[in-house]
């Protein structure tokens, strides 16, 4: 019924797709070294996942560090395109679904034109990477960002700024958050753009709006052309609301399973990465680590 995955790095392998550097150190030699490290670790993770039944992997946003920055020192698509295509073919052969999830600094709904332009540049980089990887089921997950005192205007500014981004929209999926945008509002933006909705179970628990988890998932699933994707996490009791725990609590896993209206891909957002899924859940889903 479900397929499981995790984001950015593998703690067992000590492998990461998020090796980066400081902007002040942005030279071609240093960037190439980091990209090589990230791509090498990506291959290690993909092969490890396939042997253990994991089917999803979120690539770190720094796969090509500062690729969207105006000061980037070379044509990263030309230099790394062949290796990205090779790894994409490998991922497909191994049954791995790939995704990106730009951070909170990416905000196309901002009233600041410079923030919008930087945000669009980062989204274009992410979408281009997925295209080079040949990720037919690839997903580019994004939050709606700030409300700036007027949620309605912010929502439509977000939509208007993304309408013409064809390559981005090909992969884009919008996610609810724990404070500002419940699933029902995210669904409005997604409908306007013709993109999918990722329901995050922890964010929904903290910011449900008027929908139950079952209702939110029931509305989100038809937005997907392929297999729906959801996020699963548990609250770290020692940190601010929305902070992820090292492992997903068994009751949160069970709660999501009961709420799912059909088969789904579940991205486990735990600090423990591949170790963040409870042993009982792993055994039930036929996985081992």
C-alpha positions in Angstrom: 0.0 0.0 0.0 2.8 2.4 0.8 6.4 3.0 -0.2 8.8 4.7 2.2 11.7 7.1 1.9 13.7 9.7 3.7 15.6 13.0 3.0 19.0 14.2 2.0 21.5 11.8 3.8 22.0 8.3 5.0 23.4 8.1 8.6 24.3 4.4 8.3 26.5 5.1 5.3 27.6 8.5 6.5 26.6 9.8 3.0 25.0 13.1 2.2 23.8 14.9 -0.9 24.1 18.2 0.8 27.8 18.8 1.0 28.3 22.6 0.5 30.7 25.5 1.0 30.5 29.1 1.9 29.7 31.7 -0.7 33.0 33.4 0.0 34.7 30.1 -1.1 32.8 29.9 -4.4 35.5 28.9 -6.9 35.0 26.4 -9.7 37.5 24.0 -8.3 35.9 23.9 -4.9 32.3 23.7 -6.2 33.2 20.8 -8.6 34.7 18.9 -5.6 31.5 19.3 -3.6 29.3 18.3 -6.5 31.5 15.2 -7.1 31.1 14.3 -3.4 27.4 14.8 -3.5 26.9 12.7 -6.7 29.1 9.9 -5.4 27.1 9.8 -2.2 23.8 9.9 -4.1 24.8 6.8 -6.0 25.8 5.0 -2.7 22.4 5.9 -1.2 20.4 4.8 -4.2 22.1 1.4 -4.2 21.7 1.0 -0.5 18.0 2.0 -0.6 17.2 -0.5 -3.3 18.7 -3.4 -1.3 16.6 -2.5 1.7 13.3 -1.7 0.1 13.3 2.1 0.4 11.8 3.6 -2.8 11.9 7.4 -2.2 14.8 9.8 -1.7 14.9 13.5 -1.4 18.1 15.0 -2.8 19.7 17.7 -0.8 19.2 21.3 -2.1 22.9 21.8 -2.2 23.5 19.0 -4.7 25.1 21.7 -6.8 25.9 24.4 -4.2 24.8 27.9 -5.1 23.8 26.8 -8.6 21.1 29.5 -8.7 23.4 32.3 -7.5 24.5 35.0 -10.0 28.1 34.4 -8.9 28.1 30.7 -9.8 31.4 30.1 -11.6 30.6 27.7 -14.5 27.9 26.0 -16.6 26.8 23.3 -14.1 24.3 21.7 -16.5 27.0 21.2 -19.2 29.6 20.0 -16.8 27.4 17.7 -14.7 24.6 16.8 -17.1 26.0 13.5 -18.2 26.5 12.3 -14.7 23.1 13.5 -13.6 21.5 11.6 -16.5 23.5 8.4 -15.6 22.3 8.6 -12.0 18.8 9.3 -13.0 18.8 6.2 -15.2 20.2 4.3 -12.2 17.5 5.6 -9.9 14.8 4.5 -12.4 16.3 1.1 -12.8 16.5 0.7 -9.0 12.9 1.9 -8.5 13.8 5.2 -6.7 11.5 8.2 -6.8 13.5 11.4 -6.5 12.5 14.8 -5.1 13.8 18.2 -4.0 12.4 20.5 -1.2 13.8 24.1 -1.3 13.9 25.7 2.1 12.0 28.6 3.7 14.1 31.2 2.0 12.4 30.3 -1.3 9.3 32.4 -1.3 7.7 33.3 -4.7 4.8 35.0 -2.9 7.0 37.7 -1.3 6.2 41.3 -2.0 9.9 42.0 -2.6 10.8 41.5 -6.3 14.4 40.6 -5.4 13.2 37.8 -3.1 10.9 36.6 -5.9 13.6 36.5 -8.5 16.0 34.6 -6.2 13.2 32.2 -5.3 12.4 31.5 -9.0 16.1 31.0 -9.8 16.3 28.3 -7.1 13.1 26.6 -8.3 14.4 26.6 -11.8 17.7 25.0 -10.7 15.7 22.3 -8.8 13.4 21.6 -11.8 16.3 21.6 -14.2 18.2 19.0 -12.0 15.1 16.8 -12.0 14.8 17.1 -15.8 18.5 16.2 -16.2 17.9 13.2 -13.9 15.0 12.1 -16.1 12.9 11.9 -13.0 9.5 11.2 -14.5 7.9 10.9 -11.1 10.1 13.6 -9.6 8.6 16.1 -7.1 9.6 19.6 -6.2 7.9 20.3 -2.9 7.3 23.9 -1.8 5.6 25.8 1.0 3.5 28.9 0.3 5.8 31.1 2.5 4.8 34.2 4.4 1.4 36.0 4.5 2.7 39.6 4.9 -0.4 40.7 6.7 -2.7 39.7 3.9 -3.0 36.0 3.2 -5.3 36.4 0.3 -3.1 38.8 -1.6 0.0 36.7 -0.7 -1.7 33.5 -2.1 -2.5 35.1 -5.4 0.9 36.8 -5.7 2.4 33.3 -5.2 0.2 31.9 -7.9 0.8 34.8 -10.3 4.6 34.6 -10.0 4.6 30.9 -10.8 2.1 30.8 -13.6 4.7 31.0 -16.4 7.3 28.6 -14.9 6.5 25.6 -17.1 9.5 23.4 -16.1 8.9 24.2 -12.4 5.2 23.5 -12.6 5.9 20.1 -14.2 7.3 18.9 -10.9 5.8 21.3 -8.3 3.8 20.1 -5.4 2.6 22.5 -2.6 2.8 21.5 1.1 0.8 22.7 4.1 2.7 24.2 7.0 2.4 24.3 10.8 1.6 28.0 11.3 0.3 29.9 8.3 -1.1 27.7 5.5 -3.4 24.8 6.3 -4.2 22.2 3.7 -7.4 23.8 2.6 -5.6 27.0 1.6 -2.8 25.1 -0.1 -5.4 23.3 -2.1 -6.7 26.6 -3.4 -3.2 27.6 -4.7 -2.6 24.2 -6.1 -5.9 24.2 -8.0 -5.1 27.6 -9.5 -1.7 26.4 -10.7 -2.7 22.8 -11.7 -0.2 21.2 -9.4 -0.4 18.6 -6.6 -0.6 18.9 -2.9 1.6 17.2 -0.3 -0.1 16.8 3.1 2.3 16.8 6.0 0.8 14.9 8.9 2.7 16.8 11.7 2.0 20.2 10.1 -1.6 19.2 9.8 -1.8 18.2 13.5 -0.5 21.6 14.5 -2.5 23.6 11.9 -5.5 21.6 10.7 -7.8 24.4 9.6 -11.3 23.1 9.1 -10.2 19.7 7.8 -9.5 16.4 9.5 -6.4 14.5 8.3 -8.7 12.1 6.4 -10.5 14.9 4.7 -7.2 16.7 3.8 -5.8 13.5 2.3 -9.0 12.8 0.5 -8.9 16.2 -1.2 -5.2 16.1 -1.9 -4.9 12.7 -3.5 -7.0 13.6 -6.7 -4.5 16.4 -7.4 -1.8 13.9 -8.3 -1.5 12.6 -11.8 0.6 9.7 -10.5 1.1 8.1 -7.1 0.3 10.6 -4.3 3.1 11.6 -1.9 2.7 12.6 1.7 5.0 13.6 4.6 5.2 11.9 8.0 6.9 13.2 11.1 6.6 13.3 14.8 7.0 16.2 17.1 10.2 16.5 19.1 8.8 17.2 22.6 11.9 19.2 23.7 11.7 21.7 20.8 9.4 24.3 19.2 6.1 23.1 17.6 6.9 21.6 14.2 10.4 20.4 15.1 11.0 16.8 13.9 11.8 14.0 16.4 14.7 11.6 15.7 12.2 8.8 15.1 8.6 8.7 14.0 6.3 7.5 16.9 4.4 4.3 16.2 1.1 6.0 16.9 1.8 8.7 14.3 2.6 6.0 11.7 -0.6 4.2 12.6 -2.6 7.4 12.4 -1.4 8.2 8.9 -2.1 4.6 7.7 -5.7 4.8 8.9 -6.2 8.1 7.2 -4.8 7.3 3.8 -7.5 6.9 1.2 -5.3 4.7 -1.0 -1.7 3.7 -2.0 0.9 6.4 -1.3 4.6 7.3 -1.2 5.5 8.4 2.4 8.5 10.6 3.0 9.6 10.1 6.6 10.9 13.5 7.8 12.8 12.4 10.9 16.1 13.6 12.2 17.2 9.9 12.2 16.8 9.7 8.4 16.7 6.0 7.4 16.9 5.2 11.1 13.9 7.3 11.9 11.2 4.7 11.1 10.2 2.5 14.0 11.3 -1.1 13.9 7.7 -2.4 14.0 6.8 -0.2 11.0 9.9 -1.4 9.1 9.1 -5.1 9.8 5.5 -4.6 8.8 6.5 -2.9 5.5 9.1 -5.6 4.7 12.0 -3.3 5.2 15.3 -3.7 7.1 18.3 -1.6 7.9 
